Every structure is written in structure tokens, then in C-alpha cells.
């Protein structure tokens, strides 16, 4: 007997993964581990954020690990620039240059913005 088409993810084929692991699409996104390059990219963004806010507040920045890819006015253009460089979407972040949390903003330093 042939398998049902289209394949039913709930249908057991007897060829489940032997390791007992669940495929990524079955794990809720909030329980999946953060890819290492995303973690490094987020760390580099946080490290550079105070300096970036002084000159580029409100713009967007892209990071691939520790490397700053580009700064620009368009999130989608930076995202596309990273993809054009051959990066997978789990290898970079595009973040807005602004405080991550309200407490990060020093009103005296940025009061004239």
C-alpha cells in the first residue's frame, strides 16, 4: 500500500527519526534554541549600541556575528543585503538603533533628539 499524498505529518511511516528527536517544525518557535550566529550578532549589537545611538539613532543596523554588515534607513534593504551576501536568515540580525529597554535611554545624553 502506498503512502497517503499529500504526506500527512501525523501519519506514521515507520521511518521516524531513530534518535527520538522531534523535527524543528514540530517544536514551538519559543522552545527552539537560538542559533549561535544569532547569539553572537545580538551580543555585538548590544556591545556597539551606545556608540551607534550617538550617530545613527533611529536607523537600522545588520550584524553577522561580530561583523557589522551595514547601517541604513530601511530594515528590508539591509535584510536583502545580507541575503545577497549569501547569509542564511539564521546567521544575521537586523536591529533598529534605539534603546532595547526604556531604562537604557539616558535622557540627559539624548534629550535633544
Protein Blocks (a to p, Z undefined) as FASTA:
>chain_A
ZZdddddfklcghiacfklpacfklpcfklpccdfklmmmmmmmmmmmmmmmmmmgoiac
ddehjbcfbdcfbfklmmmmmmmnopafklbccdddddfbfklpcfklmmmZZ
